[in-house]
Amino acid sequence: MQSETNDLSYPIGKQSQWRAQFATYNEAAKNEMINDIKMLPNALEIAVQNLNEEQLQTPYRPGGWTVHQLVHHVADSHINAYMRFKLGLTENNPTIKPYHQDTWALLSDTKKLPINISLTLLHALHTRWCQLLVDIKPEQWERTIFHPDLKKELTLWHLLKIYSWHSVHHTAHINNLRERMKW
């Protein structure tokens, strides 16, 4: 269940609290979290619908990324997420490659390309990713990846929770900005 907060950084609460009732695998929880990921491309597209260039260049919070950067960030993040799942399914506790999201948000593709490029990418990526997620067998959710920045192993089940939250979290940033600005 979503918990809404007044914190502009964490409008649905922190990731560590997201879907806390889903600590262990169950089919209903899996389906709910996969649905969050499945719905992200459409939800994000609706969230940015009819925003003009000035609005797209507005930070979702003081000191935060612009809406434009945020959309590209979600695509970058979810490409990495998809690869993390594939590595976790095909290798024994692989060490993943972290990336510096803040510096990625400053690269030329993020600055110069319109957000529809990342929205299109997300539609295709999420179609493949959700098919992969649906077909993971119950015992495979306990497979792990090693995150060197966190210095710990994460199960695929934990990754599902992270990216379920991430999908809803960033969409809420844009929707909350629109509400605050009365757009």
C-alpha positions, 0 to 999 in steps of 0.5 A: 500500500502506498504511503503518501508523504509531504516530502518532495524527495519521497512522495510515496515514502522511502524505498526501504518502506515500500511494500514492506508486507512483501518481505517474502515471495508470494504470487499476489505480491509478485503480480502487484509489483510487476504491474507497477513496472508494467504500468510505468511507461503509460503512467509516465507518459500520462504524467508528462502529457501536454507539458510545454518546454518550460514545464519540462525544464522545471525541477520536480523539487528545489535542487532536484532534476527537471522533469526532462532529466527525470524521464531520461533517468527512468529510462537509464535506470530501468535499462540497468535494472533489466540487465541486473535481472538478466545477469541474476538469472544467468550467472551465480551472484554476479557483481553488477556495475553501478552507475553515477545517475547524477552525472548520467543526467548531465550527458548530452543525450539527456540534455539534447534529446526529447523525452519521447525518445526515452518514453518510446524506449521504456515501452519496448523495454518494459514489454521485454522486462515484464515478460522476463519477470512473469516467467521467473520461477518461485525459487529463482526469486532467491537468486542474488546479485552483488551490489558493490556500492552497497557491499551486499547481496540482493535477491531478485525479489528485493530488486523487484521491490526496488523497481516497483517503488522506483516506477511509482516514485518518479511518476509521483514526482511529476504528478505532485509537481503538476498538482503544486503548480496547477498545470 
